[in-house]
């Protein structure tokens, strides 16, 4: 039989064990209480409360502006494959579903990315960046069907949509993105405003440079391989007439005849291309006294540099051809 002292020690030991058990339970409860809670249904979660925010765009310029302006912990996605024209690209249902789940969806407007007119996108999280940036958009001109990339035959028709080639319109679109980001993350307003100020300075300098370069061409006629330069021409007073030639395709007899007919009616000394044309095409143009100049609209991310550097290079090549700038 245990003595009274043994029983006392046993009771005391059990008390300490019980105490440790209660302390452990309390610590577990505290840990659970301190863990991150899920937002209640319908609760608006601001950008600073999320580990990552998704922004989906329909072209590269919008993606560039968003990356320049967005706070940290933001992922900007432009999902179009590199070998397609984003304006005529048709995303799969799976990609559209990813757009639908994004925190912010940036559309261009002016008829760009026609698939967005038929897909169901959340209006509260969608921003049409070119909306109200001008009273009316420019017409595209003649609708001529042609082949461009793996998406097959299509036509540039209706409204001209490469709005960002007018740097003032590009700035307006960036303003729309700025406002949407501030609404999404009000506490980050100052940071977004500071980033916008830097982007505004860059686009304003580009605008001035393009304007000065365009003056050297005066009212001389300029040919373009594709109807994508309407806003460039309108903003900077360039007289551009578009054809439907692809840089990676040889010019057939009909194309050459069309070119000769245009040059015969009114000579042109310059032809803008979205990308470097084939050497035989460049030689054909040179024999007709036409200089080839690559002016990349930047619908897709460039292999080197970014929107700003590509536009600066575009302006530099245009100035070189006009004899008003240094040539590479």
VMD Tcl script that draws the C-alpha trace (Angstrom):
set ca {
  {0.00 0.00 0.00}
  {1.29 3.45 -0.99}
  {2.15 5.84 1.78}
  {0.50 9.25 2.15}
  {3.64 10.94 0.85}
  {3.61 8.74 -2.30}
  {-0.04 9.60 -2.98}
  {0.71 13.29 -2.57}
  {3.57 13.11 -5.08}
  {1.29 11.22 -7.58}
  {-1.48 13.81 -7.34}
  {1.00 16.64 -7.77}
  {2.54 15.00 -10.88}
  {-0.87 14.46 -12.46}
  {-1.69 18.10 -11.82}
  {1.44 19.24 -13.62}
  {0.64 16.95 -16.58}
  {-2.89 18.27 -16.77}
  {-1.58 21.82 -16.65}
  {0.82 21.13 -19.52}
  {-2.04 19.62 -21.50}
  {-4.23 22.68 -21.03}
  {-1.36 24.98 -21.98}
  {-0.79 22.93 -25.18}
  {-4.46 23.17 -26.09}
  {-4.42 26.92 -25.52}
  {-1.35 27.33 -27.74}
  {-2.99 25.33 -30.52}
  {-6.11 27.48 -30.29}
  {-4.02 30.65 -30.40}
  {-2.15 29.37 -33.47}
  {-5.38 28.56 -35.25}
  {-6.79 31.95 -34.38}
  {-3.72 33.73 -35.77}
  {-3.75 31.87 -39.07}
  {-4.96 33.74 -42.24}
  {-8.72 33.63 -42.50}
  {-10.51 33.20 -45.79}
  {-12.51 36.19 -46.96}
  {-16.23 35.88 -46.44}
  {-18.27 35.40 -49.60}
  {-18.86 38.74 -51.30}
  {-16.02 40.47 -49.44}
  {-13.83 42.65 -51.69}
  {-10.20 41.63 -51.28}
  {-7.89 44.50 -52.18}
  {-4.58 44.03 -53.96}
  {-2.47 44.52 -50.85}
  {-4.34 41.68 -49.09}
  {-3.57 39.12 -51.77}
  {-0.32 37.23 -52.32}
  {-0.73 37.63 -56.10}
  {-3.04 39.59 -58.41}
  {-3.65 38.61 -62.01}
  {-4.06 41.08 -64.86}
  {-4.90 39.73 -68.31}
  {-4.43 41.81 -71.47}
  {-5.20 41.42 -75.18}
  {-2.02 42.95 -76.62}
  {1.55 43.72 -75.66}
  {1.31 47.53 -75.30}
  {-1.36 47.14 -72.63}
  {0.75 44.51 -70.88}
  {3.73 46.87 -70.95}
  {1.74 49.77 -69.51}
  {0.27 47.53 -66.79}
  {3.71 46.24 -65.78}
  {5.06 49.77 -65.62}
  {2.20 50.89 -63.37}
  {1.19 47.90 -61.24}
  {2.36 47.51 -57.63}
  {4.38 44.55 -56.43}
  {2.81 41.09 -56.17}
  {1.08 41.59 -59.52}
  {1.32 39.23 -62.45}
  {0.50 40.61 -65.90}
  {-0.41 37.97 -68.50}
  {-0.63 38.38 -72.26}
  {-1.49 34.82 -73.36}
  {-1.52 35.08 -77.17}
  {1.08 32.81 -78.81}
  {4.04 34.66 -80.38}
  {3.27 33.49 -83.93}
  {-0.24 34.99 -84.20}
  {-1.74 38.40 -84.75}
  {-3.42 39.13 -81.39}
  {-6.04 41.27 -83.14}
  {-7.47 38.25 -84.96}
  {-6.45 35.54 -82.48}
  {-9.22 33.33 -81.10}
  {-8.33 31.95 -77.65}
  {-9.46 28.52 -76.55}
  {-12.25 28.10 -73.98}
  {-9.58 27.26 -71.40}
  {-7.76 30.54 -72.00}
  {-11.02 32.50 -71.92}
  {-11.75 30.87 -68.55}
  {-8.43 32.22 -67.26}
  {-9.39 35.69 -68.45}
  {-12.67 35.36 -66.57}
  {-10.84 34.57 -63.32}
  {-8.43 37.51 -63.55}
  {-8.64 40.39 -61.09}
  {-8.40 42.89 -63.94}
  {-8.97 42.42 -67.68}
  {-7.52 45.06 -70.00}
  {-9.11 45.35 -73.44}
  {-7.95 47.72 -76.13}
  {-11.27 48.74 -77.67}
  {-11.74 50.15 -81.20}
  {-12.70 46.68 -82.42}
  {-9.45 45.03 -81.31}
  {-9.63 41.32 -80.38}
  {-13.11 40.59 -81.76}
  {-13.47 37.47 -79.62}
  {-14.09 39.73 -76.62}
  {-17.39 40.82 -78.18}
  {-18.76 37.29 -77.90}
  {-17.11 35.96 -74.74}
  {-18.69 36.57 -71.34}
  {-16.25 38.66 -69.34}
  {-16.98 40.16 -65.89}
  {-17.81 43.82 -66.56}
  {-16.83 44.95 -63.09}
  {-13.27 43.73 -63.68}
  {-12.95 44.70 -67.35}
  {-11.50 47.98 -68.60}
  {-11.77 49.06 -72.26}
  {-8.70 51.26 -72.23}
  {-9.31 53.26 -75.44}
  {-12.89 54.09 -74.52}
  {-13.53 57.86 -74.61}
  {-9.91 58.57 -75.56}
  {-11.22 60.25 -78.71}
  {-14.66 61.17 -80.03}
  {-14.56 58.73 -82.95}
  {-12.10 56.07 -83.98}
  {-10.53 56.08 -87.42}
  {-11.92 53.90 -90.22}
  {-9.75 51.07 -91.41}
  {-10.39 51.59 -95.11}
  {-10.86 48.85 -97.67}
  {-11.45 45.37 -96.27}
  {-9.15 43.01 -98.16}
  {-8.91 39.40 -97.07}
  {-5.44 37.97 -96.73}
  {-3.37 35.38 -94.92}
  {-1.48 36.36 -91.77}
  {-0.10 33.74 -89.39}
  {-1.64 30.36 -88.46}
  {-5.14 31.78 -87.88}
  {-5.90 31.68 -91.59}
  {-7.55 34.18 -93.89}
  {-8.99 37.32 -92.35}
  {-9.61 40.96 -93.14}
  {-8.80 44.25 -91.47}
  {-12.20 45.91 -91.68}
  {-14.35 48.43 -89.91}
  {-12.45 50.43 -87.30}
  {-8.71 50.93 -87.15}
  {-7.49 49.55 -83.83}
  {-3.76 50.18 -83.36}
  {-4.58 53.22 -81.23}
  {-1.33 53.14 -79.25}
  {0.70 54.28 -82.31}
  {-0.56 57.75 -81.43}
  {1.41 58.40 -78.25}
  {-1.32 60.68 -76.93}
  {-3.85 57.88 -77.24}
  {-1.34 55.49 -75.69}
  {-1.07 57.87 -72.74}
  {-4.86 57.99 -72.45}
  {-4.97 54.20 -72.36}
  {-2.28 54.18 -69.68}
  {-4.40 56.62 -67.67}
  {-7.32 54.17 -67.78}
  {-5.04 51.43 -66.46}
  {-3.74 53.73 -63.72}
  {-7.27 54.52 -62.57}
  {-8.25 50.84 -62.52}
  {-5.19 49.92 -60.45}
  {-5.90 52.66 -57.94}
  {-9.47 51.48 -57.61}
  {-8.22 47.94 -57.07}
  {-5.62 48.99 -54.49}
  {-6.45 52.42 -53.00}
  {-3.64 52.25 -50.43}
  {-1.10 51.95 -53.27}
  {-2.32 55.12 -54.99}
  {0.86 57.14 -54.45}
  {3.10 54.40 -55.83}
  {0.91 53.96 -58.91}
  {0.79 57.72 -59.46}
  {4.58 57.97 -59.29}
  {5.00 55.17 -61.81}
  {2.45 56.78 -64.08}
  {4.34 60.08 -63.96}
  {7.48 58.32 -65.22}
  {5.55 56.56 -68.00}
  {3.90 59.85 -68.96}
  {7.31 61.49 -69.38}
  {8.49 58.62 -71.60}
  {5.42 58.68 -73.85}
  {5.49 62.48 -74.10}
  {9.12 62.41 -75.27}
  {8.25 59.76 -77.86}
  {5.34 61.85 -79.05}
  {7.60 64.86 -79.58}
  {10.22 62.78 -81.36}
  {7.73 61.20 -83.74}
  {6.20 64.59 -84.44}
  {9.57 66.13 -85.31}
  {10.52 63.19 -87.52}
  {7.20 63.24 -89.39}
  {7.67 66.91 -90.29}
  {10.66 65.99 -92.43}
  {8.38 63.95 -94.70}
  {5.89 66.75 -95.20}
  {3.14 65.67 -97.59}
  {5.25 63.06 -99.36}
  {3.38 59.84 -99.97}
  {4.43 56.85 -97.86}
  {3.39 53.29 -98.58}
  {2.67 50.74 -95.88}
  {2.68 46.98 -96.19}
  {-0.35 46.65 -93.91}
  {-3.30 48.81 -92.79}
  {-2.07 49.30 -89.22}
  {-0.65 52.84 -89.29}
  {-3.85 54.94 -89.38}
  {-3.35 56.50 -85.93}
  {0.34 57.09 -86.59}
  {-0.54 58.94 -89.80}
  {-3.37 60.94 -88.24}
  {-1.42 61.96 -85.14}
  {1.77 63.07 -86.90}
  {0.51 64.29 -90.26}
  {1.91 61.46 -92.38}
  {0.34 60.64 -95.74}
  {0.26 56.82 -95.65}
  {-1.44 54.52 -98.14}
  {-1.72 50.85 -97.18}
  {-1.33 47.67 -99.17}
  {-1.76 44.08 -97.96}
  {1.70 42.54 -98.21}
  {3.17 40.07 -95.74}
  {6.87 40.42 -94.85}
  {7.45 36.65 -94.89}
  {5.77 36.08 -98.28}
  {7.06 36.78 -101.78}
  {5.22 39.33 -103.88}
  {3.28 37.61 -106.63}
  {2.55 39.13 -110.07}
  {-0.72 40.70 -108.89}
  {0.98 42.32 -105.90}
  {3.77 43.71 -108.07}
  {1.22 45.06 -110.53}
  {-0.68 46.75 -107.70}
  {2.54 48.29 -106.40}
  {3.58 49.56 -109.84}
  {0.15 51.06 -110.41}
  {0.35 53.02 -107.15}
  {3.89 54.23 -107.78}
  {3.00 55.26 -111.34}
  {0.07 57.40 -110.20}
  {2.08 59.12 -107.48}
  {5.68 58.18 -106.62}
  {6.62 57.09 -103.11}
  {10.10 56.91 -101.65}
  {9.34 55.01 -98.47}
  {7.45 51.89 -97.45}
  {6.74 50.93 -93.84}
  {6.76 47.27 -92.85}
  {5.72 45.57 -89.61}
  {8.78 43.32 -89.86}
  {11.77 42.94 -92.14}
  {10.54 41.77 -95.58}
  {12.22 39.07 -97.64}
  {15.49 40.13 -99.34}
  {13.94 39.73 -102.79}
  {11.07 42.01 -101.78}
  {13.47 44.64 -100.49}
  {15.47 44.44 -103.74}
  {12.29 44.79 -105.81}
  {11.36 47.94 -103.90}
  {14.87 49.35 -104.13}
  {14.80 49.02 -107.93}
  {11.71 51.24 -107.86}
  {13.41 53.84 -105.69}
  {11.55 52.83 -102.52}
  {13.35 52.56 -99.19}
  {12.19 49.86 -96.78}
  {11.70 50.93 -93.17}
  {10.59 48.56 -90.41}
  {8.07 50.21 -88.11}
  {7.04 47.56 -85.60}
  {3.52 48.18 -84.19}
  {4.49 46.08 -81.13}
  {1.30 44.04 -80.90}
  {3.59 41.24 -79.71}
  {6.51 41.42 -77.24}
  {9.78 42.20 -79.04}
  {12.68 39.76 -78.99}
  {14.82 42.55 -77.52}
  {13.92 45.59 -75.50}
  {10.39 46.72 -74.72}
  {7.61 48.96 -76.05}
  {9.59 52.11 -75.33}
  {12.84 51.00 -76.97}
  {11.06 49.54 -80.01}
  {9.13 52.78 -80.57}
  {12.35 54.76 -80.20}
  {13.99 52.49 -82.79}
  {10.99 52.96 -85.09}
  {11.34 56.73 -84.83}
  {15.10 56.46 -85.41}
  {14.69 54.43 -88.62}
  {12.08 56.88 -89.88}
  {14.41 59.80 -89.17}
  {17.30 58.00 -90.87}
  {15.23 57.46 -94.03}
  {14.25 61.14 -94.01}
  {17.88 62.20 -93.63}
  {17.23 63.97 -90.33}
  {18.76 61.45 -87.94}
  {21.74 59.17 -87.50}
  {21.50 55.85 -89.31}
  {22.56 52.60 -87.63}
}
mol new
graphics top color blue
foreach p $ca { graphics top sphere $p radius 0.5 }
foreach p [lrange $ca 0 end-1] q [lrange $ca 1 end] { graphics top cylinder $p $q radius 0.2 }
display resetview
